[in-house]
Amino acid sequence: MDALEAVGDPVRRRFVEALAERECTAGELAGLAAAEFGISQPAASRHLRVLREVGLVASRVDGPSRVYALDADALSAAAAWFDGLGTFWEQRLDALGTELVRGRRATRDAASAGKKVAS
């Protein structure tokens, strides 16, 4: 599994969103998962393990708690992959814009031709 597959799951995606705001303990994330998705602490731990294994999050022990944080390098790699798709969409959106302009011009030309005929 890679990082993109990992965030395909809504629970893991929500964990990433929460960690984008700040570091969280495993307990905080498990509480979030229980409140929003109705899953147990062991299930939340399995989701956190997946995120750790793909490198999206790092964890450290802080006293009795395990604290999770996003790994900026892994996120940069995923962002770069998405940025590479930008050209794909830009070309299609540009083509759509061109077709819209052509359609407006054709409508305007047809309306002008109708006025000339009626005069």
C-alpha positions in Angstrom: 0.0 0.0 0.0 1.2 3.5 -0.7 0.3 6.9 0.8 -2.5 7.6 -1.7 -4.1 4.2 -1.1 -3.8 4.8 2.7 -5.7 8.1 2.6 -8.4 6.5 0.4 -9.9 5.3 3.7 -12.1 8.0 5.3 -10.8 7.3 8.9 -7.2 7.6 7.8 -8.0 10.7 5.7 -9.6 12.3 8.8 -6.5 11.4 10.9 -4.4 13.2 8.3 -6.7 16.2 8.4 -6.5 16.4 12.2 -2.7 16.0 12.2 -2.5 18.8 9.6 -3.8 21.1 12.3 -1.5 19.9 15.2 0.2 16.9 16.7 -2.3 14.5 18.5 -1.9 11.7 20.9 -3.1 8.2 19.9 -5.9 8.6 22.5 -7.1 11.9 20.9 -7.2 10.3 17.5 -9.0 7.2 18.8 -11.5 9.5 20.4 -12.0 11.4 17.2 -12.5 8.1 15.3 -15.0 6.8 17.9 -17.0 10.1 17.8 -17.1 10.5 14.0 -17.0 6.9 12.8 -18.0 4.7 15.7 -14.9 2.6 15.7 -13.0 1.1 18.6 -9.6 2.1 19.9 -8.0 -1.1 18.5 -9.4 -0.3 15.1 -8.1 3.3 15.3 -4.7 1.9 16.3 -4.7 -0.3 13.1 -5.4 2.8 11.0 -2.6 4.7 12.7 -0.3 1.7 12.0 -1.1 1.9 8.3 -0.3 5.6 8.2 3.0 4.9 10.0 3.9 2.1 7.7 3.4 4.1 4.5 5.3 7.0 6.1 2.6 9.6 6.2 2.9 10.0 10.0 5.6 9.6 12.5 5.1 8.9 16.2 7.1 9.4 19.4 6.6 8.4 22.9 5.9 11.2 25.3 5.5 9.8 28.8 2.5 7.4 28.8 1.3 8.7 25.4 2.2 8.1 21.8 2.1 11.4 19.9 1.5 11.5 16.1 2.6 14.1 13.6 2.5 14.3 9.9 5.7 13.6 7.9 6.2 16.6 5.7 8.4 14.7 3.2 5.8 12.0 2.5 3.1 14.7 2.1 5.4 16.6 -0.3 5.8 13.5 -2.5 2.0 13.0 -2.6 1.5 16.7 -3.4 4.1 16.5 -6.2 2.2 13.6 -7.7 -1.0 15.6 -7.7 0.7 18.6 -9.1 1.9 16.5 -12.1 -1.8 16.0 -12.9 -2.4 19.7 -13.2 -1.2 19.8 -16.8 -3.8 17.2 -17.6 -6.7 19.2 -16.2 -5.4 22.6 -17.4 -5.4 21.4 -21.0 -8.9 20.1 -20.7 -10.2 23.2 -18.9 -8.5 25.4 -21.5 -10.2 23.4 -24.3 -13.6 23.8 -22.5 -13.1 27.5 -22.2 -12.4 27.8 -26.0 -15.5 25.8 -26.8 -17.6 28.1 -24.5 -16.3 31.2 -26.3 -17.0 29.6 -29.7 -20.6 28.8 -28.5 -21.2 32.3 -27.3 -19.8 33.7 -30.5 -22.0 31.4 -32.6 -25.0 32.4 -30.6 -24.2 36.1 -31.0 -23.6 35.7 -34.7 -26.9 33.9 -35.2 -28.7 36.6 -33.2 -27.1 39.3 -35.4 -28.0 37.5 -38.6 -31.6 37.1 -37.4 -31.8 40.9 -36.8 -30.5 41.7 -40.2 -33.0 39.4 -41.9 -35.9 40.9 -39.9 -34.9 44.5 -40.8 
